[in-house]
Amino acid sequence: MKVSENLKIIKENIQTACERSGRLEDSVNIVAVTKYVSTQRAEEAVEAGLLHLGENRDEGLVSKWEVLQDKPQWHFIGSLQSRKVKNIIDKVSYIHSLDRLSLAKEIHKRADRPVSCFVQVNVSGEESKHGISPDEVKKFIVSLKTYFNIKVVGLMTMAPHTDDESFLRSCFRQLKTVQEEIHALNLPYAPCTELSMGMSNDYMIAIEEGATFIRIGTALVGND
């Protein structure tokens, strides 16, 4: 299917989820995850009106950026090695995977402006997932005070692949609770108003639990 056709379905689902949770549709941002598709397909996504594209490898982001430049806002959504920060830092609007101080130092060192970052939180506790534990988030964010090139706009999590809706909701709700706790600290460098959570299989649940950025690949642009 065309990206525009998939987007229409997803927007209808977003509308449904927002109605269920008493939210406005424009409070949800769609990040089209283009990591498994060609640059041509990414171009089609931009032409369909998508403003945000997400990549999880520096090579993929750079190759697509060379064609699309700043037409979309670029999101780095994968685990980011400190040594690769220099490859993407001048091209991205958002980094979704800030999870350690060494990475924060490198982002701060390489950036020439404040970069919007999501702190990645491992809510489910799975060993296979990156991110810091929920009870370490406050301490970590407080430690970022002197890194003026980092702006913590929110928190991100990757929920487990499961059909257990109650467990998914508990993961998303826990992240929402932590986000609200950080926001209440009123830290100038960490407004923490956003939640990056929800993918192709669970984005409606994530929206109902407060997601403001959903990362959709397969259901939107496909995977080849």
N, C-alpha and C positions, 0 to 999 in steps of 0.2 A: 504493500500500500504506500501511497504518497505520504510524506511527512505531514502535509496539510490535513489529510484525512485522519491520520492518527491523532494529530493535535486537536482536531474537533472533538473526537471521542474523549480524550483526556480532559479537555476543558469542561465538557459536560459532566464528567465524573467529579472534577474539582467543584463545580457548582453544586452538585448533590452533597458532597462532603461538607462544603461550607454552609449549606442550608441546614444540615443536621446539627452542626456545631455553632450556629449563630454567628458565622464569620462572613467577612466580605471577600469576594473572589480575588480582588486585587491585592489582598494581603498574602497571596501565595505566588511565589516566583518559580517558574519551571526552568530547571537547568537540564538542557538536552545533553546527555552523556554520549559523546561521539567517539569514544575510544575504540570501538570495534568496527567503525564504518569509515568509508573513504572521505576524502576531502570534498568530493562532489556531493556526497550525501549531507555533509556538514553545511555546505553551501545551500542545499535545498532547505535545510532547517532554518537558516537565516532568512531565506526568501519567504518562508512560511510565516515569518514574523517572530521567531524565537530570538530573544535578546541575550540569552545566557547559554554558553557552551562549556561543557566540562570534559577535561582530559585527566587521565591518571598516570601518564608517563610524559617525561619532558620531551622526548623525541616526537611523540604524537602531537603534543601541543605546539611545538615549534614549527613542525611541517604544515600544520593547518593554519597557524597564525601567519605564516609567510604568504599564504594565499588570501586569507580573509582579513588579515590585519585587525583593525579595531572595530570592524562592523558589529561583532557581538562583544559582550563582556566575557572574558575568559576566566574559568574557574579551574584551579588545580585541585582535584578531588581524591587523588591517591596518596599513598604513603610517600613522603618526600625525603629523599636523602639530602643531607646538608650540602654535600659536594655538588648537587645538581640545582641548588637554589639559583645560582648565577645564570643558569640557562633560561629560566622562566620568569624571573622576578620583575623584569621590565615589561612583561607581556600580560600578566594576570591582574585581574581586579580583585579576586578572592582566592585565598588558600584555605581549604577545608580540613587540613590534616595537621594542625599545629599540636604536637603532643609531647614535646620535650624542650628543655631549655637550650640545648645545643642547637636545635633547629631555629629557635627564636633568635639566638645570637646571630646566626648566619643571615636570616631574613633581615634583621635590623642592620647588619653590616652592609648588605648588598643593595638594599632598597634606597631609592632617592626620594621617597615619599612614604607616608603611612600606608601600609598595606592592610586591607580588611581580612582578618583571619578568623576562622572558626577553630575553637579548641576541640580536638577529637576526644570523645569520651567513650570508653568501653563499658557501656551500661550492662550488657548481657553477661560480662565476665568470661567470654570465650577466649581461650588462649590463642586462637588463630587470628584474633582481631587486634588491630592496633588501637591506641588510645589510652588515656589515663583513667583511673577508677573515679567514680563519682565523688568519693570522699576526699580526693586529692585536688579537685578542680579549683577550689577557692585558693588554696595555698599556691598552686601553680600560677594562677592569674595574678595574684598579688605580687609574685616574684617577677612579673613582666613590667613592672612600673617604670623602670629606667629605659626600656626599649621603645623610644618614641616613634620608631618607624613601624610599630605593630599596633593595630587597632583591633581589639577583640570584639567583633560585631555579634558573636553568638557562639553556640555550641553545636557540634555535629556528632551523630552516631550512626553506626551501621547495625541495624537490627538483624537478628538471626533469620535464616531462611526456614520458616516454619509456618504451618497452617494453624498454629495455636494463636488465635486472635487475642485471647486474654493476656497471653505472655507478651505479644507484640505491644499491646496497649500499655502494659506495665512498664516496658522499656521506654516507650515514648513519653509516658507520664513522668517517669523518673528524670529524664533529661529536662523536661519542661520545669520540673520543680527546682532542679539545680540552676537552670537558666534564670529563673525568677529570683533565686537567692543571690546570684551574682549581680543581676541588674539592680537589686535593692541596695547594693553597696555604693552605688553612684560614683563609680570610678571613671574619671574622664577618658581614660585610654581603653576602657572596657565597658561600653554601654550594654553589651550583651542583650540585645533586643531580638536576635534572630535564632531560629532553630532550623538546622539543615538535617532533615531526616525524612525517610520514605523514598522507596525506589519503585520500579515497575510493578512489583507484586504486592506492595503494601502502602502505596502513597495515599490512598483514601483514608486509611486508618491513621496514618501520620498527620494528615491535615486535620482530622477530627480531634487529634490530641495536641495540635498547636504548631505544626510545621509551617515555616514561612518560606523555606526553599526545599523543593523536592527534586531529586536527581533521577531522571528517567532516561533510560537507554533503549532497551529492547522494545518496549511498548510504543516508543515514539519514533526512533530512527532505525530500529532493527539492529542486527548484530553482524552484518556482513556487507 
